[in-house]
Amino acid sequence: MPSAEQTSWVILAGGQASRMGGNDKGLVELTGKAMIEHVIGTLSPQTSSITINANRNQERYAQYSSVFGDNIQDYPGPLGGIHAAIHHLDDEWIGFVPCDCPQLPHDLVERMANACSEDTDIAVAHDGEHIQPVVTLLHRRILPKLEAFLANGDRKIILLYRQCNMITVDFSDQPNAFVNLNTPEELQQFGQTL
């Protein structure tokens, strides 16, 4: 299994954010800070390796960390960012979190890494009720399956996971850690509860 130090983490900020009125979700302000700053604030004590997958506003994202875009056009969603990351990074184990989850677990990296064994392809966070498919740690050996999946026109992330040796990682003790903010209304309501 990987140690936490052997993992590299990517913040996925490459989507179109259609439900956020087209605004770039990672750069939308929440309590005076860009949403991605909240994510980085949680991740940076856990890992020294953070990069950002973004297809817009790359110069603005570059003030936080190194940035790379999708290799595949037409916004294939989170799988596009995962595909690009495997090509961009050399690490065997790569973790992913979305840019719109401002209160991720403070022990995310360690728990995800500890859950993996040598034959794990993908570890996915589980909040006690649902899996959180974009909060994941995977081994780069899934690349051939991922490329075949995308070439077939598939985009539904969980269908790919079912083709791999997937495990879930229990975060039922922190069910609110995976609140993601997709609309201006959700952003406003969440900001008022902080």
N, C-alpha and C positions, 0 to 999 in steps of 0.2 A: 504494500500500500504506500501511497505517497505521504511524505511528511508535509506539513503546512508550508514549509519553506520551499518545497519542490513544486509548488503550484504557482501559476501565473493567473492573474485575474483581469477580466475585461468587463468594462461597463458598457452595456449595449444602449447606444443613443442614436441608432441609425434609422429609426422609423419615421413615418410621415406625420404621426401625431394628429391624425384627422379629427379625433374626438376632442383634442385640445385646441380646436379652431385653427389647426395648422401651425401653431406655435411650437417651437422646438422644446419638447418636454424637459430635457435635461437643463435647459437654460431658463425655464420659467421660475420665477421667484417664489420661494416659500419661506415665510418669516425672515425676509430680508436677504436671503442667500439663494443662489441658483440651486435648483433641486439636485444637480449632480454634486454640489459641494456637500450636501448632507450625506450622500452615498459615499463619497471619498472620505469624509470625516469618520464614517464607521469602518470602512475597509482599511484605511491606511495604517492603523495600529496593528492590523492583523497580517498584512503582507506588504512587502516592499515592491512588489511587481504589479502595478496597475496601469493598464492602457485603456483607451477609449475607442470604441467603434462608432463613428459618426459619418453621415453622408452629407450633412449640411453644417454650416458654421464651424468648419474645422479649425479656423484660426482662433475662434473664441474658446473652443474646447482645448486647444493646444496650451492655453495658459495653465491648465490643470495637470496634463500628462501628455504623453505621446499619443497620436491619433492616427487611425487608419480607417479607410472606407471599405465598403463592400466591393468584392470583385465581380459580383453578378449584378446586372442592372435590374430595374423594375421593382425595387424594394421587396425582396423575397422574405422580409420580416426577420425575426430573430435568427432563423437558420442562415440567412445571408451574412449576419455578423459572426456567427459561429464558424461558418465556412471561411470567411476572410481571416479570422483569428488563427485558425489552424495553419493557414498559409503564411501569415505574418509573423507568428511566434514560433520559436524552436522548442518550447517546453513540451514534455510528454503529457502533462496534466494541465488543463486550462479550465479555469472557472469563469462563470458568467453571472452577472446580476444586471437587472434593468436599471435605467437611470431614474425611474419614477417610483422607487421604493425607498422613502427617506428614513425608515427606521429598521433597517436590516439587523439581524442578530449580531451582537458584538463578539460572538464565538463562531460565526459562520464558517470561516476558513478552516479552523481546527476541526470542527465537527464534520464538515463535508469530507475533509481529507482522511480523518480517522475511520470513516465509514467504508472507505474503499478497500478492496482487496486487489490482488494482482490481476484478476480476471474481470474486474468491474470495467464496463465501458462508460457508463454514465451514472452519476449519482444526482438525484433530484430532491430538492427540499420538499418536505410535506408538513403542512401547518396543523395537522391533526384531523382536518376535514378534506382538504384538497392537496393535490400536488401543485407545486409552483414551478411550471416547466422552464421558466427563464432563469431560475436560480439553480444553477447546475454546475457540476464539476465533471469533466469528461476526459477520456484518454484520446489522444490524437489518432489512434488506430481506427476511429470511426470514420475517418475521412472518405475512404472509398464508398462506404454505405451512404454517407451524406451526399456525395457527389452524384451517385446513381439516383438517389431520392430526388434531388433537385432537378436533375436532367429529365426525370420522369414528370416534372411539373408539379410535384407534391410540395406543399408548404406547411402542412399541419404537423407541428413539432412533435406531438405525442406519438404520431404514427411512426416517425423515425425511431423514437426511443424504444418502441415495442420491437423493433428489429434488432435491437442491441441488448447486451446484458445490462439491464437497468436495475438499480436499487433506489429505494427512497430513504431519505434521512429525516428522522423524526425531530421536528421543531414544535411539537404540540404544546410545549411549555411556553412558547412565544408566538401564539397565533396571530398577534397583531403586527408582527415584524414584517409581514409581507403585504401590508396595505400598499396598493399602488394607485397613483392618482392620474386618472385619464382625462378628466374634464375640468374646466374652470370651476364648476360648482364643487366637485370633490376637493379640489385644491383649497378653495375658500373655507369649506367646512373643516377640513383637516387642520388648516392653519389656525382656526379659532380654538381647536381643542389642545393645541400644543402648550 
